[in-house]
C-alpha cells in the first residue's frame, strides 16, 4: 500500500505584481508546480492520494485555481481509476463563515474524492481494508481535541491533518502515532520526518512574501510505503529563487556603491533573468541607497522580483521599489485609490528613503 502525500499547494497565490496575459506569474508558477506533481504522482501509481491543507491560498480562490485543481483531480481519476483522493482544508482555505461549505467542498462531488473543510471525517474502504481519518485545520484549532483512533477493522490506518503537533502540554494536535501506518501532516512548508511513519510533505513551491527564506530547500511531495514505513521525497522543480549572502557595501561614494552592486548582481550563476532574487547589503545608510534606485528599478524588470535590503544602524530597511512590490503582491490585483494613497505615504516616509 503506497500513499502519495502532497501539501500546502496554495493554488491562486499571487505575488510581486508581475503579470503575463492577465495571469500573475507566481500564480502560474504554483499552478505549474501542481500540474508537474500530479504527473509525478501518476508515475508512482499510489493506492491513495492525500493533500494536507492550504490547497487554495485563500477561502475564495480565483476561478483559475479551481480549474487547476479540477483538472488535476480529473487527470488522477483518468490515470488511476478507483484510487481515492482525500483533501483537508488548512488555515488558508478554511471557510470564513460558519456553515459555509468552502471551495474544497465543491470538489467533493468528483468520483473518488473526499474533502474535509471544517469537521473531521473518517472513511473506511472495506475492499482495501483501509481507514482514512481527515482532520482539517479548524478541527485542530478549536476544542475539544478531535478523537484520533485507528480503526481495528482495517489493515491500514492513515491520518491526514493540517495542523501543528502539540509539544508537551502546549497547543496543537495531541497525537499518539501508535496504530497509525502513516500520519500525513500539513501547514509546514519544509519537508521533514517527525517520527517513524509521521511526516510533513512540505509545500510544492516557495510561497509567501519572503520566498528566499526557502531558497536552499527542495520542494515536492512524498510517498509512504505502509508495509515497510519507508518515506521517500520527490522533488518538483519550481521558479529559481536566489538568496545571496550579505555583502559589505561602500558608503559615501554613490558611483563606487553602484559598481559594487553591479558586481554582486553579475555573480548570480546564470544571471537574474526570470528569477526571484534577494540581495542584502551591509553598511549603507538610507541616503546611500538613493543612488541605487534607478539601477534597482532597471534590474527588477529583468528578474521576476528583485529584493534589495540594507542592514544599517537602524536595522533592516527596504528600498521603495521592493516595498511597493510587496504591498501590491499581497493585494493581488491593482490597488484602489485609497490603498494607492496609503502606499504613497509609506513610500514617502523617511524610514524607507
Protein Blocks (a to p, Z undefined) as FASTA:
>chain_A
ZZdddehklgoiaehhiaeehiafklmmmmmmmmmmmmmmmmnopabdcdeejkbfbfbd
cfklmmmmmmmmmmmmmmmghiacdddddfklgcfbghiabjmlmmmmpghiacdfkbcc
ddddfklopacddddfklmmpccdddddddfkbmbdcddddddddehjbgcjdddfehpa
bdcdehiabdcdfbghiacebjabdedjblmlmmmpccddddddfknopacddddddddd
dddddddddehilklmmmmmmmmmmmpghijnhiacddddehiafklmmmmmmmmmmmmm
mpmbdcdddddfkopaddfklmmmmmmmmnopacdfklmmmmmmmmmpmklZZ
